[in-house]
Amino acid sequence: MKILVIATHPDDEVLGCGGAMARHTAVGDHVSLLVVTRGIPELFSTEFIEQGRRELRQANELLGVTNIHFLDFPAPKLDTVPGYELAAAINRKIRELQPHTIYLPHRGDIHADHQAVFQATLVAARPIDGCPVRKLLCYETLSETEWAAPAGDQVFTPTVFVDITEFLPLKLQAMACYQSQIKEFPHPRSLQTLEALARLRGATVGLPAAEAFLLVREIQAG
């Protein structure tokens, strides 16, 4: 099975679905990662950006992912990019990679870049014109998803739980590669908090550890 993980920024993929990614690669699924943005020079030095990309490659190598693509849209300025351009770029990658399942950010995330990527991905993955995508799953990103306003569809309401008990140590190792992003507990982007969330999501459904997702659409045909 071909899987596409869409990350707005480096480390989103490990935070949101690192365990599921490792689980997919362990059973032979082909996992591709699409990183949508690159930090703008007004806020991020070239050295910091290159460090983040080295960390991303190290983290994803641990998870079994070697197929990594970059779109290099400006972060944190996706609000300056026309939505059709963002959707078209993601659509081109979908056509190229032919994924069955896409993991994407949640629409309620407090970061406007995440919201833009969610909307653009839904446009890019419309079930028309032979689009290969059969399942869309939103992941939660610590320090973004949980800080959204507690109202309406901004709330992350998980409907799918994936057992990552076997892969939680690997997820934590992958996150530890992101030395430029990791924080000390009780910051949400600490290893302790990441493990605590996995334990909570697992306990919700009677598992030692899990990742939780919101199912946007699943097509079962044939």
N, C-alpha and C positions, 0 to 999 in steps of 0.2 A: 504494500500500500504506500502511496506517495502522500507525504504530510508536508504542509507549509506552515511555518510559524512566522507570524508577522510581528516584529518588535519595533516600536516607535523609536526607542533609544537602546543602546547596548545595556544589557543586564535585565531588561524587561522580560526577555524570554526565559531566563533562569528563574527569576522571581515568580513568574506566572505559571510556567508549565515545564520547568526543568526536569521534574520527575517523570512527567508524561513523555517528554522527548527521549529520555533514557530508556523508558519502557518500550517505546516504539522501535528504537534502534536495536534493542536487545532481541526483539523477535524478527528482525530483518526488514522492518519498514524503512523506507528511504525518507529521511527528514531533511528538508531545506529550511534555511533561515533567511528571511528578508528583513534587513535593517533599513528603516525608511529615512532616517535623518542623519545629518552630520552637524556638529556644533558650529555655530557662527563664530568668526574670528573676533568679533567684538566682545564675546564672553568667554571663549575657550581658546587656549593656545594650541598651536599645532602639536606640541609635545603631549599635551593632555589628551587630545583627540587620538593620536597614534597610540598612546598608552592604553586608552580604552579599547581600541581595536585589537591590540595584542592580547589584552585580557579576555576579550570576547572570543578570540580564536582559541585561546587556551581552555576557556570554560566549555566551549562547544565541542572541542576535541575530546574532553572527558566524557561528554554526553553521547559521543558517537556521531556528531554532526560535522561534516567537512564541507558541505555545499552551502556557502554563505554568499549572499548578494547584498549590495549596498545601493540605495537610490540617491543618497546625498542631498535630500531636501533640507532646508535650513531649520535648525533647532536652536531655540524654541520659538520659531516663527512660521509654523505651518499655517497660521491665520493669514499670512501674506501670499500664500500659494492658492491659485484658483482650484476649487475642488475637483473640477474635471481633469486637470493636469495630474493631480495626485491619484485619482481613480484610474486614469489611463495608464499611468506608470505601473501601478499594482496589477492592473488587468493584463498588461504585457507579460509580466512575470508569471501570472497564473496560466496564461496560454503557453508560455515556454515550459513551465515546470509540471503542468497537468496534475495538480494535487487533488486527491479525493477529499481530504480534510484540511481545514484551515483553523489555526488558533490565532485569535486576534485580541486586541485590548477591549476593555469594556467601555461602553459609551458614557457611563457616568463618572469615569475617572476625572479627578480634579484638574489634571493637566490638559490644556486645550489641544496640545499636539496629539494626545491619545484619542480625544474625541474626533479629531479630524481623520485620523487613520481608521478608526472604527467606521465612520460614515463612508469614507472612500472605498474601504474594503467591501462593504455591502453593495456599493454600486459596481465595483469591479467583479464581484462574484455573483451577479444576478444570474438566475438559472435560465439563460437564453443563449441562443447562438452556439450551442454545443459546449457550454461552460462545464468543465469536469468536476467542479466542486459539489460534493454531496453532503457535507457537514460543516457547519460553522459553530465554533465554540469560543466564547469569550472567557479570558482568564482574568484573575485578579492580580493587581500589581501593588505590593505593599508600598505605602507612602503616597499612593495615588487613589486607589479604589476605596479604601476605608475612610478617606477624608472627604468624600463626596457628600453633597447635601442629602439628608435622609428623606428624600421625597421622590415620589413617582418612579420613573424608569431610570433615575440616577442611582438607585440602590442596586447593589450586586446581590442577586437572588439566585444562588446556585441550584442547578437542576441535574447536573451530572457530576459524579464523584469517581475519580480514578485512583485505584489502589497503588500507592507509590512506596509502600512499606520497604520493599527490597531496594528501592532506588533513592530513598531519602538521603542516605550518607553521600551518595554521588552528587545529588542536587546541592547539598551543602558544600561539598568540595568545589563544585563548579562556581558557586557564588563566591567562595573564598578567593577565586582567581581575580575577582573584581576589586582589587585593593584600592582603586581610585573611587569606588562607590560604597564599599562596605562601611558600616558605622558601628558604634558601640551600643550595646543594650542599655536602655530600653528603646533606642531608635528602631522604627519599623524595619529598616534595612540592615538589621543585625542578624547574624546567623541564629542566635537564640530565638528571635521573633519569627524568623522563617520556619524554624523547626516547630515552634509553638503553634503556628497556623496550620502546618501539616498535621500535627497531632489533633488539633481541634476539628479540622475538616474530616479527618479519619474517624474520630470518635462520634461524629454526627451520624455516621452510617455503619458503625460497628467495626471499624478497621483501625489498625495501629497508626497509619498515616495515609493521607490522601491529598490530592489536589482537587479543587472544586471549580466547576465551569458552568457558565450559563449557555444553554443551547439556543442558538438563534434559529437554525433551520437544519433539518436532516431529511434527505430525500432517499427513500427506499424504493427502488424500482427494479423491474426485471425479476 
